[in-house]
């Protein structure tokens, strides 16, 4: 158990920047919330992540700020400083976020010693590394939990209980927004749906659009599902191209209907299946126990292994890649195009009959 003198009375948790990472941090935040029930716990998130966390009970207050530009850390620190936090738990790796909590005058600052920020931290943990060089592919869920266990929860090695599941929630407002979006698309709120998520911040992570179109046709024809194709506004053209390539399905293009993170949560929670590249919506689906088929090309799935209650089928471009190697080191061998349509169709058929974890 943590020493009472070291238990925080006012704790600031600096949350990761990306959708998937925020969701993968929720088991850690749940454990911290349960351990320090009487403490005031605030969260520092970038704009948009407040929508993702809406409806959850992790934090007493959310600070929605972005430390952009040279003066960004100073401005964010000024917003946080009046809360007089005594401890900061940084679930980020950046120098700028460590500078924020230092400038905010938070006495105890816990984080990983990387990105040249070690001197800004009071409690530093080395990130695991590979013998071959570079960081080891530790699942992000464990990466965050290990930091909290070591310096905040003071859990002895080997004594930690099982990692909680990832969790999200929806609000009544988000559920109504989902109903309204489906109504604009002419889809009954009770229609069974599947979500395809063909985008990704790196084009190399995107499974070919023509295969997503063929998969949409299969899901509509074989399983009688309404297909929702998700994407950011910048991915509207990609979504439109997939919809245009469909032969039998008439998919709903979510970017053109004003999709938000809050609405996406509600739509995902109701869906029977999500097929996705290695992107943030994958973790939203897992948090709501929605069966998943996840496609990995030149990014190693071990970075983002998730403790999901729902079944997840992980399909990799090269299942024979040795455990000592990372997919990132073999972009040609691990081209996502190597994942065949037939394999994905088989995976969705199995998931829709009896979801079960599969790795292939």
C-alpha positions in Angstrom: 0.0 0.0 0.0 1.2 3.5 -0.6 2.6 5.5 2.3 -0.1 7.8 3.6 2.3 10.8 3.4 2.7 10.0 -0.3 -0.9 9.5 -1.2 -2.1 12.4 -3.3 -4.9 14.7 -2.0 -5.1 16.6 -5.3 -4.0 14.6 -8.3 -3.7 15.7 -11.9 -3.6 13.0 -14.6 -2.1 14.2 -17.9 -3.9 12.0 -20.5 -2.5 10.8 -23.8 -3.2 12.8 -27.0 -4.7 10.1 -29.2 -8.1 8.4 -29.1 -6.8 4.9 -28.8 -4.2 5.8 -26.2 -6.8 7.6 -24.1 -9.0 4.5 -24.1 -6.1 2.3 -23.3 -5.4 4.5 -20.3 -8.8 4.0 -18.7 -7.9 0.8 -16.8 -5.2 2.8 -15.1 -7.5 5.7 -14.3 -10.1 3.3 -12.9 -7.6 1.7 -10.6 -6.4 5.2 -9.4 -9.9 6.4 -8.9 -10.8 3.4 -6.8 -7.6 3.6 -4.7 -8.0 7.3 -4.0 -11.7 7.7 -3.5 -11.4 10.7 -1.2 -8.9 12.6 -3.4 -9.7 15.3 -5.9 -8.6 14.0 -9.3 -8.4 16.2 -12.4 -7.6 15.3 -15.9 -5.7 17.3 -18.5 -6.8 16.4 -22.0 -6.5 17.9 -25.4 -9.6 19.3 -27.2 -11.8 16.4 -28.4 -10.8 13.9 -25.8 -13.4 15.5 -23.4 -16.0 14.1 -25.8 -14.4 10.7 -25.7 -14.5 10.7 -21.8 -18.0 12.2 -21.5 -20.2 10.1 -19.3 -17.4 8.4 -17.4 -16.7 8.9 -13.7 -12.9 9.0 -13.6 -12.4 12.7 -12.9 -13.7 15.4 -10.7 -12.7 18.0 -13.3 -11.4 18.0 -16.8 -9.0 20.7 -18.1 -9.3 20.8 -21.9 -6.2 22.5 -23.2 -3.6 22.1 -25.8 0.0 23.2 -25.1 0.8 24.3 -28.7 3.5 26.8 -29.7 6.4 28.1 -27.7 4.3 29.7 -25.1 1.7 26.9 -25.0 3.1 25.1 -21.9 3.1 28.4 -19.9 -0.5 29.2 -20.8 -1.7 25.7 -19.9 0.2 25.7 -16.7 -1.5 29.0 -15.8 -4.9 27.4 -16.3 -4.0 24.4 -14.1 -2.0 26.1 -11.3 -5.0 27.5 -9.4 -6.2 24.0 -8.5 -3.0 23.5 -6.4 -2.4 19.9 -7.4 0.2 18.1 -5.2 0.9 15.2 -7.6 0.9 14.8 -11.4 0.7 11.4 -13.2 1.9 11.9 -16.8 0.6 9.2 -19.1 2.3 11.1 -22.0 5.8 10.9 -23.2 6.4 14.4 -24.4 8.7 17.1 -23.1 6.0 19.7 -23.3 3.6 18.0 -20.9 6.3 17.5 -18.3 7.1 21.2 -18.7 3.5 22.1 -18.1 3.3 20.4 -14.8 6.6 21.8 -13.7 5.6 25.3 -14.6 2.3 24.7 -12.8 4.2 24.2 -9.6 3.1 20.6 -8.9 5.5 19.3 -6.4 5.5 15.6 -7.3 5.7 14.7 -11.0 5.5 11.0 -12.1 6.3 9.9 -15.6 8.5 7.9 -17.9 12.1 9.2 -18.3 12.2 9.8 -22.1 12.2 12.6 -24.6 14.8 14.5 -22.6 12.4 15.3 -19.9 13.9 13.4 -17.0 15.0 16.5 -15.1 11.5 17.8 -15.0 10.2 14.7 -13.2 10.5 13.8 -9.5 9.6 10.1 -10.0 11.1 8.6 -13.2 10.6 5.2 -14.7 12.7 3.9 -17.6 10.7 2.6 -20.5 11.5 -1.0 -21.4 13.9 -1.4 -24.3 14.7 -4.2 -26.8 18.0 -6.0 -26.9 18.2 -4.9 -30.6 17.7 -1.3 -29.7 14.6 0.9 -29.4 11.7 0.6 -27.1 10.1 -2.8 -26.4 6.6 -3.4 -27.7 4.8 -3.2 -24.3 1.1 -3.0 -24.6 0.0 0.6 -23.9 -2.5 -0.6 -21.3 0.3 -2.2 -19.3 2.7 0.7 -20.0 0.4 3.1 -18.2 -0.5 0.7 -15.4 3.1 -0.2 -14.7 3.9 3.5 -14.1 1.0 4.0 -11.7 1.7 0.7 -9.9 5.4 1.7 -9.4 5.0 5.2 -8.1 1.4 5.9 -7.2 -0.3 2.7 -6.2 2.9 1.2 -4.8 1.8 -2.3 -5.9 4.6 -4.8 -5.4 5.9 -6.6 -8.5 3.8 -9.7 -9.1 1.1 -8.7 -6.6 -1.0 -6.5 -8.9 -4.5 -7.7 -9.6 -5.7 -8.3 -13.1 -5.8 -5.2 -15.3 -9.4 -3.9 -15.5 -11.1 -3.7 -18.8 -11.1 -0.5 -20.9 -14.2 1.5 -20.4 -16.1 4.3 -21.9 -19.7 5.6 -21.5 -22.2 7.6 -23.5 -24.4 10.4 -22.4 -28.2 10.8 -23.2 -27.2 13.7 -25.5 -24.8 11.5 -27.5 -27.4 8.8 -27.8 -30.0 11.3 -29.1 -27.4 12.6 -31.6 -26.8 9.1 -32.9 -30.6 8.7 -33.4 -30.7 11.9 -35.3 -27.8 11.0 -37.5 -29.3 7.7 -38.4 -32.7 9.4 -39.1 -31.0 11.9 -41.5 -29.5 8.8 -43.3 -32.9 7.1 -43.4 -31.8 4.3 -41.1 -34.1 3.1 -38.3 -32.5 3.4 -34.9 -33.1 -0.3 -34.3 -31.4 -1.5 -37.6 -28.5 -3.9 -37.0 -25.3 -2.2 -38.1 -21.6 -2.9 -38.8 -19.0 -0.2 -38.8 -16.1 -0.2 -41.2 -13.2 2.1 -40.3 -10.9 2.3 -43.4 -8.8 5.3 -42.5 -5.7 5.8 -40.5 -3.1 8.5 -39.8 -0.6 6.6 -42.0 -1.6 5.4 -45.5 0.5 2.3 -45.0 -1.9 1.2 -42.3 -5.0 1.3 -44.6 -6.4 -1.9 -46.1 -7.2 -1.4 -49.8 -10.5 0.4 -50.4 -11.8 -2.1 -53.0 -11.6 -4.9 -50.3 -13.5 -2.8 -47.8 -16.2 -2.3 -50.5 -16.3 -6.1 -51.2 -16.5 -6.7 -47.4 -19.4 -4.2 -47.1 -21.3 -6.1 -49.9 -20.7 -9.4 -48.0 -21.9 -8.0 -44.7 -25.0 -6.5 -46.3 -25.9 -9.6 -48.4 -24.9 -12.4 -46.1 -25.7 -10.9 -42.7 -28.4 -8.3 -43.6 -26.5 -5.5 -41.8 -26.6 -1.8 -42.5 -23.1 -0.7 -43.2 -21.7 2.5 -41.6 -18.4 3.7 -43.0 -16.6 5.9 -40.5 -13.8 8.4 -41.2 -12.6 11.9 -40.2 -13.5 14.9 -42.4 -10.1 14.5 -44.1 -11.0 10.9 -45.0 -14.3 11.8 -46.7 -12.9 11.1 -50.2 -11.7 7.6 -49.0 -15.1 6.9 -47.5 -16.9 8.1 -50.7 -14.7 5.9 -52.9 -15.5 2.8 -50.9 -19.2 3.5 -51.0 -19.1 4.1 -54.7 -17.3 0.8 -55.2 -20.0 -1.2 -53.4 -22.1 -3.4 -55.7 -25.0 -4.4 -53.5 -24.5 -2.6 -50.2 -25.7 1.0 -49.8 -23.4 2.1 -47.0 -23.9 5.2 -44.9 -21.1 7.7 -45.1 -20.6 9.0 -41.6 -18.2 12.0 -42.4 -20.9 13.7 -44.4 -23.5 13.4 -41.7 -21.6 15.3 -39.0 -20.1 12.4 -37.1 -18.4 13.4 -33.8 -16.5 11.3 -31.3 -19.6 11.4 -29.0 -21.9 10.2 -31.8 -19.3 7.6 -32.9 -19.3 6.2 -29.3 -23.1 5.8 -29.4 -23.1 4.2 -32.9 -20.3 1.9 -32.0 -22.0 0.8 -28.8 -25.0 -0.4 -30.7 -23.2 -2.1 -33.6 -22.9 -5.8 -34.0 -19.3 -5.6 -35.5 -16.5 -3.3 -36.3 -13.8 -4.0 -38.9 -11.0 -1.6 -38.6 -7.4 -0.7 -39.4 -5.1 0.1 -36.5 -6.9 3.3 -35.4 -8.6 4.8 -32.4 -12.1 3.6 -33.1 -10.8 0.0 -32.6 -10.4 0.8 -28.9 -13.8 2.5 -28.7 -15.4 -0.8 -29.9 -13.4 -2.8 -27.4 -14.4 -0.6 -24.5 -18.1 -1.3 -25.4 -17.5 -5.1 -25.9 -18.3 -4.9 -29.6 -16.8 -7.8 -31.6 -13.8 -6.6 -33.6 -11.8 -7.6 -36.6 -8.6 -5.6 -36.6 -6.1 -5.4 -39.5 -2.4 -4.8 -38.9 0.2 -4.1 -41.6 3.5 -2.4 -40.8 2.6 -1.7 -37.2 3.1 -4.3 -34.5 -0.1 -5.3 -32.7 1.8 -5.9 -29.5 1.9 -2.1 -28.8 -1.9 -2.1 -28.5 -3.0 -5.5 -27.1 -6.2 -4.8 -25.3 -7.9 -6.6 -22.4 -11.3 -6.7 -24.3 -14.4 -8.4 -23.0 -15.6 -8.8 -26.5 -13.9 -11.1 -29.0 -11.3 -9.6 -31.2 -9.8 -11.2 -34.2 -6.4 -9.7 -35.0 -5.2 -10.3 -38.6 -1.6 -9.5 -39.4 0.1 -9.1 -42.7 2.7 -11.6 -41.8 1.8 -14.1 -39.0 5.2 -15.8 -39.4 7.2 -12.7 -38.3 9.5 -13.8 -35.4 8.6 -12.4 -31.9 12.1 -10.8 -31.8 11.2 -8.6 -34.8 8.8 -5.7 -35.1 6.5 -5.2 -38.0 7.6 -1.6 -38.3 11.1 -2.9 -39.2 9.7 -4.8 -42.2 7.4 -2.5 -44.2 7.5 -4.6 -47.3 7.1 -8.0 -45.6 4.3 -6.6 -43.5 2.4 -4.7 -46.2 -1.3 -4.6 -45.2 -2.3 -5.6 -48.7 -1.0 -9.0 -47.8 -4.2 -9.5 -45.7 -6.5 -11.3 -48.1 -10.2 -10.5 -48.4 -11.1 -14.2 -47.9 -9.4 -14.2 -44.5 -11.3 -11.1 -43.4 -14.6 -12.5 -44.6 -14.0 -15.7 -42.7 -13.2 -13.7 -39.5 -16.3 -11.6 -39.7 -18.5 -14.6 -40.3 -17.0 -16.3 -37.2 -17.4 -13.1 -35.1 -21.0 -12.6 -36.0 -21.9 -16.2 -35.1 -19.9 -16.7 -31.9 -17.4 -13.9 -31.0 -14.2 -15.3 -29.6 -10.6 -14.0 -29.4 -8.5 -15.1 -32.3 -5.0 -14.1 -33.4 -3.8 -14.9 -36.9 
